[in-house]
Amino acid sequence: MFQVLVKNISGIVPKLLEALDKSEEIFFDTTTQVIMDDWSKDNIVLTGDAAHAPSFLTGQGSSLAMIGSYILANELKNNNNINDALSTYEKIMKPFAEINQKAIENEGSFILYPKNEEEMEKRSVILKQLENMNKEDMEAHDMIDITRVIEYPNLSN
Ligand SMILES: Cc1cc2nc3c(=O)[nH]c(=O)nc-3n(C[C@H](O)[C@H](O)[C@H](O)COP(=O)(O)OP(=O)(O)OC[C@H]3O[C@@H](n4cnc5c(N)ncnc54)[C@H](O)[C@@H]3O)c2cc1C
């Protein structure tokens, strides 16, 4: 089925198909996001991918994991009650994680996996535009800015 789907694509694809025929082992994987109703129970808490994996299609998983850990550490330091700390961490971090997860709901994946000529053309246009972008204008830069969601001590710098 895979060979039928890509048979009209030129470039490196015919060579890859040839290699595919000769391979004894083929690695194939799916891309998923982790969406949890709750991030903590009693004194157990989820962070990073375990709480909110956005999938590598967003390119934001490590950033989210680090920002979430920073917020969790601060809330643990600032709250005497562990349940207050864990629920405040989730309240602050969840909307931010959701913004990043939703970023690829519609069109995001064609940047990595264009499905047809039209999507390949769309991707080329976007990649060419990146050359002339300022760092401040880049959507990815915007996406990791949690200050869009909340004013958090020390994170605005
Ligand atoms: C192909 C790919 C490309 C990516 N590209 C980007 C990118 O460009 N930018 C970006 O920000 N993110 C990217 N990510 C996502 C990023 O790698 C993850 O979001 C990030 O690593 C999550 O960190 P984490 O600490 O939550 O989990 P992990 O990095 O998965 O760490 C969990 C650790 O726990 C260990 N572990 C598991 N079970 C147990 C156990 N029972 N006992 C002890 N240890 C255990 C594991 O071995 C692992 O070391 C990419 C991911 C993939 C797969």
The ligand as a Tripos MOL2 file, in Angstrom:
@<TRIPOS>MOLECULE
LIG
   53    58     1     0     0
SMALL
NO_CHARGES

@<TRIPOS>ATOM
      1 C1         11.6340   12.5720   16.9230 C.3       1 LIG1
      2 C2         11.3800   13.5960   17.9940 C.ar      1 LIG1
      3 C3         11.7400   14.9380   17.7620 C.ar      1 LIG1
      4 C4         11.4990   15.9060   18.7340 C.ar      1 LIG1
      5 N1         11.8520   17.2070   18.4760 N.ar      1 LIG1
      6 C5         11.6730   18.1430   19.4330 C.ar      1 LIG1
      7 C6         12.0980   19.4870   19.2140 C.ar      1 LIG1
      8 O1         12.6220   19.8560   18.1690 O.2       1 LIG1
      9 N2         11.8790   20.3930   20.2030 N.ar      1 LIG1
     10 C7         11.3000   20.0460   21.3980 C.ar      1 LIG1
     11 O2         11.1450   20.9190   22.2800 O.2       1 LIG1
     12 N3         10.8870   18.7840   21.6210 N.ar      1 LIG1
     13 C8         11.0550   17.8190   20.6750 C.ar      1 LIG1
     14 N4         10.6580   16.5240   20.9120 N.ar      1 LIG1
     15 C9          9.9230   16.2080   22.1480 C.3       1 LIG1
     16 C10        10.8330   16.0200   23.3260 C.3       1 LIG1
     17 O3         11.8260   15.0370   23.0560 O.3       1 LIG1
     18 C11         9.9710   15.5620   24.5260 C.3       1 LIG1
     19 O4          8.8130   16.3580   24.6090 O.3       1 LIG1
     20 C12        10.7540   15.6910   25.8080 C.3       1 LIG1
     21 O5         11.8880   14.8320   25.7550 O.3       1 LIG1
     22 C13         9.8800   15.3210   26.9990 C.3       1 LIG1
     23 O6         10.6750   15.3080   28.1520 O.3       1 LIG1
     24 P1         10.2410   14.4450   29.3800 P.3       1 LIG1
     25 O7         11.3100   14.6550   30.4040 O.co2     1 LIG1
     26 O8          8.8390   14.7510   29.7580 O.co2     1 LIG1
     27 O9         10.2200   12.9240   28.8860 O.3       1 LIG1
     28 P2         11.4400   12.0300   28.3720 P.3       1 LIG1
     29 O10        12.4860   12.8640   27.6920 O.co2     1 LIG1
     30 O11        10.7970   10.9240   27.5850 O.co2     1 LIG1
     31 O12        12.0870   11.4520   29.7120 O.3       1 LIG1
     32 C14        11.4530   10.4290   30.4290 C.3       1 LIG1
     33 C15        12.5770    9.5650   31.0160 C.3       1 LIG1
     34 O13        12.0220    8.6190   31.9410 O.3       1 LIG1
     35 C16        12.6420    7.3820   31.7610 C.3       1 LIG1
     36 N5         11.7580    6.3340   32.2930 N.ar      1 LIG1
     37 C17        10.6390    5.8210   31.7340 C.ar      1 LIG1
     38 N6         10.0850    4.9030   32.5140 N.ar      1 LIG1
     39 C18        10.8610    4.8320   33.6170 C.ar      1 LIG1
     40 C19        10.8080    4.0550   34.8120 C.ar      1 LIG1
     41 N7          9.8310    3.1860   35.0310 N.pl3     1 LIG1
     42 N8         11.7790    4.2410   35.7200 N.ar      1 LIG1
     43 C20        12.7730    5.1370   35.5330 C.ar      1 LIG1
     44 N9         12.8740    5.8980   34.4210 N.ar      1 LIG1
     45 C21        11.9250    5.7470   33.4730 C.ar      1 LIG1
     46 C22        12.8870    7.2880   30.2660 C.3       1 LIG1
     47 O14        13.9130    6.3700   29.9590 O.3       1 LIG1
     48 C23        13.2950    8.7340   29.9500 C.3       1 LIG1
     49 O15        14.6860    8.9380   30.0890 O.3       1 LIG1
     50 C24        10.8850   15.5440   19.9600 C.ar      1 LIG1
     51 C25        10.5190   14.2060   20.1830 C.ar      1 LIG1
     52 C26        10.7580   13.2470   19.2060 C.ar      1 LIG1
     53 C27        10.3630   11.8190   19.4890 C.3       1 LIG1
@<TRIPOS>BOND
     1     1     2 1
     2     2     3 ar
     3     2    52 ar
     4     3     4 ar
     5     4     5 ar
     6     4    50 ar
     7     5     6 ar
     8     6     7 ar
     9     6    13 1
    10     7     8 2
    11     7     9 ar
    12     9    10 ar
    13    10    11 2
    14    10    12 ar
    15    12    13 ar
    16    13    14 ar
    17    14    15 1
    18    14    50 ar
    19    15    16 1
    20    16    17 1
    21    16    18 1
    22    18    19 1
    23    18    20 1
    24    20    21 1
    25    20    22 1
    26    22    23 1
    27    23    24 1
    28    24    25 2
    29    24    26 1
    30    24    27 1
    31    27    28 1
    32    28    29 2
    33    28    30 1
    34    28    31 1
    35    31    32 1
    36    32    33 1
    37    33    34 1
    38    33    48 1
    39    34    35 1
    40    35    36 1
    41    35    46 1
    42    36    37 ar
    43    36    45 ar
    44    37    38 ar
    45    38    39 ar
    46    39    40 ar
    47    39    45 ar
    48    40    41 1
    49    40    42 ar
    50    42    43 ar
    51    43    44 ar
    52    44    45 ar
    53    46    47 1
    54    46    48 1
    55    48    49 1
    56    50    51 ar
    57    51    52 ar
    58    52    53 1
@<TRIPOS>SUBSTRUCTURE
     1 LIG1         1 GROUP 0 **** ****
